[in-house]
Amino acid sequence: MRFAHRHLLGIEHLSQSDISEILDLAETYVAMNRQSTKHSDVLSGLTQINMFFENSTRTQASFELAGKRLGADVMNMAMQASSIKKGETLIDTAMTLNAMHPDLLVVRHPHSGAVDLLAQKVNCAVLNAGDGRHEHPTQALLDALTIRRAKGRLHRLNIAICGDVAHSRVARSNLILLGKMENRIRLIGPPTLVPSQFAEFGAENYDDMNEGLKDVDVVMMLRLQKERMDGGFIPSEREYYHRYGLDAAKLALAKPDAIVMHPGPMNRGVEIDGTLADDINRSVIQEQVEMGVAVRMAAMDLLARNLREAA
């Protein structure tokens, strides 16, 4: 099998075999990243540009580290201070960048579909690092790798995604990926944050945390995306934590070996109890960060192979 995609814009267009190919290659990079020498030359001679129109710490640092460990020339563009602020359109920016002949373009943008539009205007490979409420494909892939390593498989698991599903591109990408891999998915949260239309993904909706967490294998908590909320989605953070925040009592309803995940950044005491987040016996949150670098290395490696074959 060959990864036959020019870009990585979302999970929607990936097959089961595509997903497995990325995860299998990422496993080799997990091993490499744990060695004293963490360097490869698979992207040697290639230029990677990171364009983040939204603030990001984890994802941008992860992509930058991934590119450098693979030998790419990596440039970070400060888009908050860019010509976009002077009125330049996204297409103008794309045309300007294209003239610089980058090979890999990593883009995060606040508007859904913006990364896809950019990909249509450039000659290089584009990786979506999150666009609006649409998708965040590498986050779903790193979550999948974390689950597969912890559980020994990535199919026929009961997985609960809890919290602010409505505003979460992470939830959307995970719903698509975990559904493709034949898992049973439960969405848990208040009706304001878990709209009924998400049922089209084949997930079961619960507004009661205790009921939704019964016998699940994986508990994936989501951040409250206050920056995307324009109304009263929750009564108060204190009430939200009481009903939907993950603590030891609620987790006790899941399977004894259930793992706890969170894409970060965490609001401790709002979505999750801080002690539980740091519990190395249940929480795989730090592993998610580690898997992120390896998954992004694998994705850029596979896209670069296609670039070289096309040249």
N, C-alpha and C positions, 0 to 999 in steps of 0.2 A: 504493500500500500504506500501511496505517496501523498503528502499533504499538498493538495492541488488548489491552493488559494493564494491570491496575490496580496490580499490584505487580511487583517484580523479586526473586523468591525463589530462582530457580535457572535453569540453562540448559535443564533438561529440557523445559520447556514452550515454549521459543522455537523458532520455525521458522527455516529458512535466511534467509528474507526479513527476519524480526525482527532476526536477528544482523547482517545487512548494513545494515539501517536504522540501528541503533545505531552501527556502525562508520563509516558514511558521515557521519552527523551529527558524530561525534567528530572526524573529519578537519577539519571547519570550526572546531572548538574548539581543535585543535592549532594551526591558523593564528592564531586569535585570541590564544592564550596566548603566542605568540612576538612579539606586537606590544607596543609600549610601553604602550598602554592595554589592559588585560586585563579589560574589564568589559562585562557585558550586563545587561539588566533583565528577562530572560525569567522569572525567579522573583521579581520584585519584588512585595512584598505577601504573599509566602508564608513560612511558618515551617518551618524544618528542624531537627529534633532528632536529635542523634547519641547513641545509647545503646550504649556498649561495655562489655559485662560481662567481656570479656577485654582485657588490655593490648594496645595497638596503637599503633605510631608512624606507619608509612607510610599505612595505610588510613584511619585517623581524620584525619590531617592532609590527605590527599588529598580526602576527602569534604568537610571543612570548607572548604578552599580552593575546591573546585568550587562549593559553595553560595554562598560570598561573591562569587565572580567572576560568578555569575549573578544577584546581587542579592537573595538570600534573607536573612531574619533567621535566623542560625544559632546554636543553643544546644548546647553539649556537656554531657552529664550524666555526672557521675563515679559510675558504677554500683557501683564497689568500696566506696564510702562511702554507698550509698543505703539506702533502707528495706528492700531485699531482704535486707540483712544483719540487719535487725531481725525478719525472719520474714515479710515481705510476699511474697505469691506473684507470679509473673510476670503472671497474669491481673489481680490487683489493680493492679499497676503499669501495665498496659495501660489499664485503666479510668480510672485517675488521669490518665494522659497524654491519653487521648481527650477528657477534660473540658476540657483546655487548647486543643483544636482545632488541633493541628499539621497541616501539609499533607504533609510528607515526614518519614518516620521511618527513620533508618539504624540498623540493629541488628547487633551482633556478640554471639554467645552461645556458651558452651562446649558446649551440648547440641544435638545434631542434632534438627531439628524445632521448636526453640523459637521461631525467627523466624516460621515458618509459623503457629504457634499465636497469636502476637502479632497477626499480620496479620488473623486471623479476628475479633479483638476490637476493632479500631480502624476509624475511618472514613477514615483518610488512606492515602496510598500508602506502602508499606513496601519498603525495599531491604535485601536480605540482604548484610551485610558479612562473612559467614562464620559458619556454625553447626556446631560440633563437627567431625565428620569428613565432614559431608554435602556442602555446596557453598560456593563462594565465587565467585559469578557474575561480579562486575565484574573480578576478577583474570583469569578466563578470557577475558573480552572484551578487556581491555587487552593480554593476551598475544596474542590473535588480531590485534589492530590492529598490534602490533609486528611480528608475522610478516608480515602482509599488506604493510606498508610496506617491510620489508627484502627480501621475496621477490617482490613484485609480484603475489602471488595468495595465496589461502587455501584452495586445494584441490589434491589429488593431490600432496601433499608427503609425504616420509618423516620422521616426527617421533619422536624418542626422548625419553621421560620417564624420568628416572633418579633412583633413590634411594628415599626413604621414601614409597612410594605408599600403603601400608596406612593411614597416619595422616593423609593429606593430602587436605583438601577442595579444594585447588588442583588436584591431579591428577585428582580425580573430575570437577570442572567442565570441565577441559581435555579429558578423555577424551570427555565428552558433546559439547562444542562442536566439537572437531576431527573427531570421528566424523561429526557432522551435515554438516560441510563436506567430506566425502569424502577425508580424509587417511588415510594408513597409519600406524598408531601402534605403537611398540614400547615396552614397559615393561622397564626394566633395573634389577636390584637383587638382593640376596640373597632366597631364597624366604621368609624371615621377614618381609620388607618388601614383597614383591610377591606377595600371595596369589593362588592359582589362580582365585578367583572373579572377578578382574578381566578374565578372558578373555571374560566375557559382554558386555563393551563392544566386542568385536571386535579387541582389541589382541593383539599377539604378546608373549609373555613370554620374557625372556632373563636368565640369571643370570651371564652372561659379558659384561663391558663391551666387550671388544674385538670380540666377535662382534656384539653388539647395535648398535654404533655404525657399522658398515660402511655407507658410502654414504648416511648420513642428511643431510637438509637443515637440520634444527633439532635442537639438543641442549638440552633443558630439564632443568636440575638442580633437585632438591628439597632443602629443609632437613630435616635429621634432627630429628623432632619429639620430643625427649626428654621433654617435659612430658606427652606422651600415651602414653609407653611404660611398661609395668609389668612388664618382664621383660628377659631378655638377648636383645635383637633383633640385636645386633652384638657380635663378640668384643671389639673395642676400636676407638677412633677411628682409631688409627694403621693398623690392619689394614683398616678400612673405606676409608680414603683410598687405600691401596695398591691395593685391588681395585675400588673404585667411585667414588673421587674423580676429577674431571675434570682432566687435565693435558694439556700439549701433545702428548705421545706418544699418548694415547688419542684426542684430538681429530683427530689426523692420519689416523685411519681413516675419519672422516666425509668428506663432500664438501669440496673445497677452499674453497668459499664458505659452508660451514655456519655458522650463527649460534649463539651461546651465550646461554642465558637462565637466570634464577634469580629467583623471586618475592621473595626477601629475607625476613628478614635472613639474610645468608650466614654460614656457619661456614667461614672461609678455612682452607685446609689440612685440611679434613675432607671437604666436598662438592666443593670446587673450589680449584684453585691460584689464589692471590691475583693473580699476574701475569697469568694468563689472564682472570680476572674484569675486570681493568682494561684489557685489550687492546682498543682502540677499533676495530680491524680485524675482530675476531671477536665481541666481547661487545656485546649490546644491552641490558644490565642497566639502565643509566641511562635509555635510551629507554623501557623498561618503566615506570619511575617517571613519566616525562613523560606517557606515554600514559594512565596511570591517572587523572590529573586530567581529561583530555579525555573519556575514556570515562564517568566518573562525572558530568560535566557533561551529556553527551548523554543518559544514562539518566534523570537527574532532569528534564531538559527534556522528554523524551517523556512521562514519567509526569505531569508538571505539566500538559501539554496535555490529557491525558485528564481530569484533575481539573477543569480549567476548563470542558471541554465538558459534564461531568456536572453542574456547578453550575447 
